[in-house]
Amino acid sequence: MQELSPGWSLDSHQDGEWLCLTLNASWAQLEQTPVNLAELMDRVVRHSFFNRVVLSLGSIRYLPARLIRQLILLRDKLEERAGQLLLCDMTDQAYASVCALGLDQVFPKYESFKSVTTNFRPTRPR
């Protein structure tokens, strides 16, 4: 487990060509999303030498706008390096926030890490 900021941490493991991250935050910290959370997570990704990332949000009950903004920034950072960010394990309430902002095409709902990594076929293999 890596602490990103007070109340925010990441667990990580690898699955094939994917870096699988689990974002953890306390309920009280959700409204206090760090303005540099995307940069903090990207630093972990860059040190792992992965460009494909699956981020599990199972411990986060809902996605406030500030957190969604950080996820978009992280996605943009990865895409600049020909990478990819997919989200999984979202609660229905969290995914409703994604859909309400019209981001369901950007962040389709995946059930688990395995639902992403098992069926993945790269469009541009290394």
N, C-alpha and C positions, 0 to 999 in steps of 0.2 A: 504494500500500500504506500502510495506517495501522497504526501500532503501538498496541496496546491496553494491553499490559502486557509486561514482559520475557518474551520467548519466544512471545508471542501477537500475531497481526496479522490484519488484514482487507484483502482486495482487494474492490473494488466496481465494478459497472457497472449500467446501467439497461437494462431490456428492457420496453418498453411501460409498463404500470402497476406493474411490479415493480422493486424494488431487489434486485439479485443480489449476494450477499456470499459470499466464500470465506474460511472460517476456517482459519488456519494456526497450528499449534503444533508445537513440537519434541516428540519422543518423551519426552524427560526432563521436559517441562513438563506433560504430561497429568495426572499425579498431583498437580500443584501448581496446579490450576485456580483462578484468582483468585475470591474470594468475591463480587466485584463485576463479574464478566465480563458478566452480563446488562445491568447498568447501562451499562457501557462500550460494548457493542454498540448498546444503545438510544440512546445519545447520538449515535452515527454515523447511525442511522436517522432520528432526529428532525431532525438537521441536513440531511438529504437531502429532507425533506418527503414521504417515502413512508410508506405504511401497510402495504403488501403487500411481504413480504420472503421471498426464497428463499435459504436458507443451505446452501452446499455444504460438506460435511464430507469430501471426497475425500482430503484429506491427513491425516486423523485415522483411525488404524487401528482404534481401539476407543473406546467412550464410557464413561469412568468415571462413577460415580454423581454426583460433584460437578459434572461437565460437563452431565450430563442435567438436573440440578436447575437449572443456569443457563439451559439451553434452555427449560425450562418457565417460568421466571421471565420470560424475554424474550417468550415467547409470550403470557403473561398481560399484560405491559405493552402489547404491540401490540393485544391484544383489547380492552383498556380504551379504546383510541382507535379502535375499530372496524377494527382492522387484522388481519393474518393472517401467520403464520409457517409456512412449509413447508420441509422438509429434503430435500436431494437428494444424490446421489453418495456414498452411504454404503457402506462395505464390508459384506460379509455379517456379519462379526464385530461391527461397530458396530450394525447393525440388529438383531442377535440380542439385544443389550443393551436396545434399545428394546422389543422384543417380550417379553423376560423380565420387564419391569416393567409389562406390560399397556398400553403406550403406543402400540401399533401403530395404533389408531384415531385417536389424537391426532396422531401423526406418521407418516402413511402413507409408504411408500418411493417416491420419485421418482428416476428414473435421472439426470436432468440438468436444468439450468436450462430448456432448451427444452421438456422434457416437461411442465413446469409452465406456462410462459408461453404456449406455442402453443395449448394447449387450454383456457385459462382463460376462463371466462365469469363475470363478477361477479354475485353475487346481488343486490347493491345498487349499481348503477353510480353514479358521482359525478354 
